[in-house]
Every structure is written in structure tokens, then in C-alpha cells.
């Protein structure tokens, strides 16, 4: 056997026995922190660019873990963390500013869009108003953050099954869209 064939055979044997390069699948973290970020650009007679957004596009957390919603952009809130079906997440200017599901969930929070008054309910569980944080596992689960007089950090338990993707938006700023991958 030539030297090259011997080296190749040894490499194949090492991989087969698990001694070669392995790819470790990292477990989803027990918790993740969801924050806001912002930027603003303006060019006269051209555009306004509002860069208010979630600080990440994807958050990873294990089933049974915790999402920490942290209110960080004080002049740009309050916000909601609202789980929606992927097909209901606004994806065009028309749906962004006339989102029927969003309007329904804003009403469920007991918010008056014509008032600066806080909503009646800080939280929704499956689209129903309540006074305690929801378990995150389905569309209609929602939590307000940055509401005057309320804590600046809200902890939400993720009860969705492993392998689930939860799509979420801010009902007040519906271009703020991201997802939670449950591991």
C-alpha cells in the first residue's frame, strides 16, 4: 500500500470510529434576552428611515426556558412582544399599516389607539386579556413592555414544544419582527 493510500485509509477509519472531526449540536440556551435597538436617518425630500427594531432577528431558547423582555429604548416605546402565525405577520406596506390581526390583538389588550392611556391588560394569553405574563406557546400570546408604571423587564416562560418557531412583532411598531426558535 502506498503512503498516500495508507494516510487516506487511516483518516477514513478515524472518522468512522468517531476520532475525526465531529459536529457538536449545541443545546438551546435556557434563557435569552430580547431588547430593542434604534437608529434614525433623514434626507430632505427623499426619505425618513426609522431603524427601530428588535436587537436580533432570531432568538434561541429551550422549551421550558425563559425570555427576558428588556425595555431599553426609552424614547421609542412602549412595545409589545406578540406571537403571531407566520402568515399573519405583516409583509407589505398595506398589511403593515392595516393589519387586521394586529388590530384585533390591540383591542384585546384594551388599548385605545386614540389615547395615550395605558392598556387595560398588559398581557394576553391566546388573545385573551389578563394581568399575569402568558406562557409562550401560541399565536395571541402577548406582553407589553415599557408601559408607564410597569417593570422594565418582563420574564416569559417558553412552553412551546421543541422544534417550534414563534414569530413575533410589536403591535405598536409592526415592522419590529423577529422569531424565537425553541430547542
Residue frames relative to the residue before (quaternion, step in Angstrom):
aa qw qx qy qz dx dy dz
X 1.0000 0.0000 0.0000 0.0000 0.00 0.00 0.00
X 0.4360 -0.6996 0.4979 0.2695 3.56 -0.91 0.93
X 0.6736 -0.5010 0.3657 0.4019 3.53 -1.30 0.42
X 0.6636 0.5123 -0.3099 0.4485 3.64 0.93 -0.87
X 0.6617 0.4956 -0.3077 0.4711 3.59 0.96 -0.85
X 0.6319 0.5374 -0.3258 0.4537 3.58 1.06 -0.78
X 0.6556 0.4977 -0.3062 0.4783 3.60 0.96 -0.87
X 0.6545 0.5054 -0.3103 0.4690 3.60 0.95 -0.87
X 0.6581 0.4990 -0.3153 0.4675 3.61 0.90 -0.84
X 0.6430 0.5134 -0.3234 0.4673 3.61 0.99 -0.77
X 0.6457 0.5159 -0.3223 0.4616 3.60 0.99 -0.79
X 0.6499 0.5030 -0.3174 0.4732 3.59 0.96 -0.86
X 0.6561 0.5085 -0.3094 0.4639 3.59 0.94 -0.86
X 0.6429 0.5243 -0.3246 0.4544 3.62 0.97 -0.83
X 0.6556 0.4913 -0.3136 0.4801 3.60 0.95 -0.84
X 0.6606 0.5202 -0.3098 0.4438 3.58 0.91 -0.90
X 0.7218 0.4194 -0.2447 0.4932 3.58 1.05 -0.70
X 0.5825 -0.6151 0.3635 0.3875 3.57 1.25 0.10
X 0.5430 0.6343 -0.3979 0.3801 3.58 1.23 0.10
X 0.5815 0.5858 -0.3706 0.4259 3.58 1.27 -0.14
X 0.7616 -0.3151 0.2748 0.4951 3.50 -1.28 -0.44
X 0.0556 -0.7930 0.6063 0.0222 3.57 -0.86 0.93
X 0.3169 -0.7173 0.5889 0.1954 3.49 -1.19 0.63
X 0.1999 -0.7889 0.5730 0.0967 3.55 -0.54 1.17
X 0.2964 -0.7347 0.5830 0.1800 3.53 -0.88 0.95
X 0.3032 -0.7704 0.5359 0.1657 3.55 -0.53 1.17
X 0.4420 -0.6721 0.5253 0.2773 3.54 -0.99 0.83
X 0.5619 -0.5860 0.4558 0.3649 3.56 -1.14 0.62
X 0.5193 -0.6477 0.4467 0.3336 3.60 -0.99 0.71
X 0.5920 -0.5933 0.4247 0.3423 3.54 -1.23 0.53
X 0.8065 0.0553 -0.0245 0.5881 3.60 1.13 -0.55
X 0.0874 -0.7557 0.6457 0.0653 3.52 -1.34 0.35
X 0.2891 -0.7451 0.5754 0.1739 3.56 -1.16 0.61
X 0.1838 -0.7711 0.6055 0.0703 3.55 -0.85 1.08
X 0.0249 0.7983 -0.5978 0.0686 3.56 -0.68 1.16
X 0.4379 -0.6562 0.5382 0.2967 3.53 -1.33 0.15
X 0.1196 -0.7474 0.6480 0.0848 3.51 -1.34 0.39
X 0.0662 -0.8233 0.5627 0.0324 3.58 -1.09 0.48
X 0.0515 0.7260 -0.6858 0.0000 3.48 -1.39 0.41
X 0.1267 -0.7937 0.5917 0.0626 3.56 -1.17 0.42
X 0.0225 -0.7861 0.6176 -0.0106 3.56 -0.91 0.96
X 0.0362 -0.7896 0.6122 -0.0208 3.52 -1.10 0.80
X 0.0283 0.7575 -0.6520 0.0175 3.55 -0.98 0.87
X 0.4793 -0.7098 0.4376 0.2738 3.55 -0.51 1.24
X 0.8578 0.0811 -0.1238 0.4922 3.51 -1.03 0.98
X 0.6682 0.4740 -0.3149 0.4792 3.59 1.21 0.35
X 0.7750 -0.2907 0.2401 0.5072 3.58 0.50 -1.13
X 0.2111 -0.6660 0.6874 0.1984 3.44 -1.52 0.17
X 0.0758 -0.7877 0.6102 0.0373 3.58 -0.85 0.91
X 0.1328 -0.7852 0.6037 0.0369 3.52 -0.53 1.23
X 0.1690 -0.8317 0.5261 0.0539 3.58 -0.44 1.23
X 0.2822 0.7513 -0.5437 0.2457 3.59 1.12 0.56
X 0.1893 0.7858 -0.5534 0.2008 3.56 -0.66 1.12
X 0.5687 -0.4986 0.4931 0.4299 3.54 -1.39 -0.02
X 0.5574 -0.6479 0.3984 0.3329 3.60 -1.02 0.64
X 0.7619 0.1752 -0.1407 0.6075 3.62 1.26 -0.19
X 0.4788 -0.6429 0.5112 0.3101 3.55 -1.29 0.33
X 0.7911 0.1305 -0.0382 0.5963 3.57 1.13 -0.72
X 0.1172 -0.7544 0.6440 0.0491 3.54 -1.03 0.93
X 0.1964 -0.7709 0.5967 0.1051 3.57 -1.01 0.83
X 0.1583 0.7577 -0.6203 0.1265 3.54 -0.95 0.94
X 0.4681 -0.6854 0.4763 0.2902 3.56 -1.05 0.67
X 0.6016 -0.5264 0.4532 0.3945 3.53 -1.27 0.42
X 0.7533 0.2927 -0.2602 0.5284 3.56 -0.79 1.07
X 0.5728 0.6031 -0.3630 0.4201 3.57 1.32 -0.16
X 0.4773 -0.6738 0.5055 0.2503 3.53 -1.35 -0.09
X 0.2004 -0.7149 0.6545 0.1426 3.52 -1.16 0.76
X 0.1993 -0.7525 0.6178 0.1110 3.55 -0.87 0.99
X 0.1620 -0.7651 0.6172 0.0864 3.59 -0.57 1.14
X 0.0479 -0.8208 0.5686 -0.0271 3.55 -0.56 1.16
X 0.3080 -0.7502 0.5630 0.1593 3.55 -0.74 1.13
X 0.0090 0.8577 -0.5097 0.0670 3.58 -0.35 1.25
X 0.7199 0.3822 -0.2412 0.5267 3.62 1.10 -0.54
X 0.2333 -0.8681 0.4244 0.1094 3.53 0.31 1.36
X 0.7229 0.4257 -0.2659 0.4749 3.62 1.01 -0.60
X 0.7070 0.4402 -0.2400 0.4988 3.59 1.27 0.00
X 0.6408 0.5277 -0.3335 0.4468 3.59 0.85 0.73
X 0.4981 0.0527 -0.8105 -0.3037 1.52 -2.44 -0.40
X 0.3270 -0.7130 0.5860 0.2035 3.53 -1.41 -0.01
X 0.2129 -0.7146 0.6271 0.2252 3.49 -1.36 0.07
X 0.2478 -0.6732 0.6688 0.1955 3.51 -1.32 0.47
X 0.0898 0.8343 -0.5270 0.1346 3.57 -0.12 1.29
X 0.3148 -0.7522 0.5556 0.1624 3.56 -0.70 1.15
X 0.0003 0.7912 -0.6102 0.0403 3.56 -0.95 0.98
X 0.5583 -0.5350 0.4855 0.4079 3.54 -1.27 0.30
X 0.6163 -0.5750 0.3852 0.3756 3.57 -1.04 0.76
X 0.6862 0.4986 -0.2977 0.4380 3.60 0.89 -0.87
X 0.6764 0.4856 -0.2910 0.4712 3.62 1.22 -0.37
X 0.5051 0.6372 -0.4336 0.3885 3.60 1.24 -0.19
X 0.4865 -0.6805 0.4528 0.3087 3.63 -0.71 1.00
X 0.0455 -0.8296 0.5563 -0.0166 3.56 -0.90 0.97
X 0.7366 0.2721 -0.2061 0.5839 3.59 1.26 0.20
X 0.6586 -0.4929 0.3578 0.4418 3.62 -1.17 0.28
X 0.6360 0.5379 -0.3359 0.4396 3.60 1.00 -0.75
X 0.7264 0.4059 -0.2532 0.4934 3.61 0.86 -0.87
X 0.5707 0.6003 -0.3805 0.4113 3.58 1.15 -0.53
X 0.7956 0.2946 -0.1381 0.5110 3.57 0.89 -0.94
X 0.7467 0.2298 -0.2024 0.5905 3.58 1.26 0.19
X 0.1644 0.8088 -0.5335 0.1850 3.55 0.74 1.15
X 0.3478 -0.7790 0.4862 0.1891 3.58 -0.33 1.26
X 0.6550 0.4946 -0.3156 0.4762 3.59 0.94 -0.84
X 0.6211 0.5395 -0.3350 0.4593 3.59 1.02 -0.81
X 0.6673 0.5072 -0.3011 0.4547 3.58 0.87 -0.97
X 0.6352 0.5293 -0.3198 0.4626 3.58 1.02 -0.80
X 0.7008 0.4617 -0.2716 0.4711 3.59 0.93 -0.89
X 0.5792 0.5493 -0.3744 0.4718 3.61 1.12 -0.57
X 0.6530 0.5012 -0.3062 0.4780 3.60 0.98 -0.85
X 0.6377 0.5280 -0.3314 0.4524 3.59 1.01 -0.78
X 0.6212 0.5149 -0.3320 0.4887 3.60 1.14 -0.60
X 0.4115 -0.7135 0.4705 0.3166 3.59 1.20 -0.43
X 0.4104 0.7048 -0.4721 0.3346 3.56 1.17 0.63
X 0.2710 -0.7279 0.6075 0.1661 3.54 -1.11 0.76
X 0.3591 -0.7704 0.4802 0.2166 3.61 -0.42 1.16
X 0.6763 0.4750 -0.2898 0.4827 3.60 1.23 -0.30
X 0.7047 0.4082 -0.2425 0.5272 3.58 1.28 0.23
X 0.4193 -0.6773 0.5395 0.2729 3.56 -1.25 0.43
X 0.4040 0.7231 -0.4688 0.3069 3.58 1.29 0.08
X 0.5331 -0.6219 0.4542 0.3504 3.60 -1.06 0.66
X 0.5902 -0.5787 0.4151 0.3800 3.59 -1.17 0.44
X 0.6024 -0.5569 0.4292 0.3778 3.55 -1.24 0.42
X 0.7882 0.1722 -0.0755 0.5860 3.58 1.02 -0.85
X 0.3641 -0.7251 0.5445 0.2124 3.58 -0.87 0.97
X 0.7960 0.2486 -0.0876 0.5449 3.58 1.17 -0.61
X 0.1367 -0.7374 0.6523 0.1092 3.51 -1.36 0.49
X 0.1191 -0.7312 0.6658 0.0889 3.53 -1.15 0.74
X 0.8245 -0.1144 0.0159 0.5540 3.57 -0.49 1.25
X 0.7404 -0.4459 0.2210 0.4519 3.58 0.96 0.90
X 0.6286 0.5081 -0.3357 0.4837 3.61 1.28 0.13
X 0.4837 -0.6988 0.4563 0.2635 3.57 -0.84 1.04
X 0.1126 0.7785 -0.6109 0.0901 3.55 -1.06 0.80
X 0.5132 -0.6730 0.4589 0.2705 3.56 -1.30 0.31
X 0.6919 0.4172 -0.2751 0.5212 3.59 1.26 0.04
X 0.6064 -0.5739 0.3937 0.3847 3.61 -1.09 0.60
X 0.4481 -0.6980 0.4888 0.2703 3.59 -0.99 0.79
X 0.4469 -0.5666 0.5873 0.3665 3.50 -1.39 0.10
X 0.3467 -0.7587 0.5131 0.2026 3.58 -0.82 0.93
X 0.3298 0.7488 -0.5279 0.2276 3.54 -0.43 1.21
X 0.8221 0.1462 -0.0629 0.5466 3.61 1.16 -0.19
X 0.6518 -0.4936 0.3862 0.4269 3.58 -1.24 0.33
X 0.7260 0.3942 -0.3198 0.4640 3.54 -1.07 0.82
X 0.5361 0.5610 -0.4276 0.4638 3.60 1.26 -0.05
X 0.0943 0.8170 -0.5511 0.1411 3.57 -0.71 1.08
X 0.0460 -0.7764 0.6282 0.0203 3.53 -1.20 0.67
X 0.3194 -0.7272 0.5771 0.1901 3.54 -1.01 0.86
X 0.0366 -0.7717 0.6339 0.0345 3.57 -1.12 0.71
X 0.7714 0.3239 -0.2572 0.4835 3.53 -1.13 0.67
X 0.3945 0.6995 -0.4896 0.3397 3.56 1.26 0.36
X 0.5372 -0.6445 0.4207 0.3449 3.61 -0.75 0.96
X 0.8080 0.2462 -0.2108 0.4920 3.55 -0.92 0.98
X 0.6569 0.4821 -0.3100 0.4899 3.59 1.26 -0.10
X 0.6536 -0.5139 0.3691 0.4154 3.61 -1.23 0.37
X 0.4686 -0.6778 0.4973 0.2715 3.57 -1.20 0.60
X 0.7259 0.2712 -0.2047 0.5979 3.59 1.31 -0.08
X 0.0521 -0.7726 0.6328 0.0027 3.56 -0.93 0.98
X 0.2233 -0.7695 0.5863 0.1195 3.58 -0.88 0.97
X 0.0854 -0.7895 0.6077 0.0087 3.53 -0.91 1.04
X 0.3420 -0.7299 0.5561 0.2026 3.56 -0.90 0.96
X 0.2941 -0.7466 0.5752 0.1588 3.56 -0.89 1.00
X 0.0393 -0.8251 0.5631 -0.0239 3.57 -0.44 1.24
X 0.4054 0.7008 -0.4854 0.3300 3.60 1.26 0.12
X 0.5676 -0.6142 0.4345 0.3345 3.55 -1.16 0.64
X 0.6279 -0.5200 0.4315 0.3861 3.53 -1.25 0.57
X 0.7568 0.3440 -0.2760 0.4825 3.57 -0.94 0.92
X 0.5543 0.6075 -0.3837 0.4202 3.58 1.30 -0.17
X 0.1793 -0.7276 0.6468 0.1418 3.54 -1.23 0.60
X 0.1614 -0.7755 0.6064 0.0694 3.56 -0.75 1.09
X 0.2091 -0.7650 0.6006 0.1015 3.58 -0.64 1.15
X 0.0300 0.8243 -0.5644 0.0332 3.58 -0.81 0.91
X 0.1323 -0.7657 0.6269 0.0563 3.51 -1.30 0.57
X 0.4164 -0.5982 0.5863 0.3536 3.52 -1.39 -0.09
X 0.4235 -0.7224 0.4852 0.2516 3.60 -0.68 1.04
X 0.6586 0.5095 -0.3026 0.4638 3.57 1.12 -0.65
X 0.7652 0.1487 -0.0542 0.6240 3.57 1.12 -0.80
X 0.1226 -0.8820 0.4473 0.0835 3.62 0.50 1.16
X 0.5474 0.5748 -0.4200 0.4399 3.62 1.23 0.00
X 0.5570 0.5492 -0.4016 0.4762 3.59 1.28 -0.18
X 0.1771 0.7945 -0.5434 0.2054 3.56 -0.13 1.34
X 0.1440 0.7656 -0.6173 0.1101 3.57 -1.01 0.83
X 0.2951 -0.7537 0.5507 0.2039 3.58 -1.24 -0.21
X 0.2977 -0.7029 0.6193 0.1839 3.48 -1.35 0.49
X 0.1774 -0.7539 0.6255 0.0948 3.57 -0.82 1.05
X 0.2305 -0.7939 0.5547 0.0947 3.55 -0.62 1.21
X 0.1110 -0.8196 0.5617 0.0178 3.56 -0.64 1.17
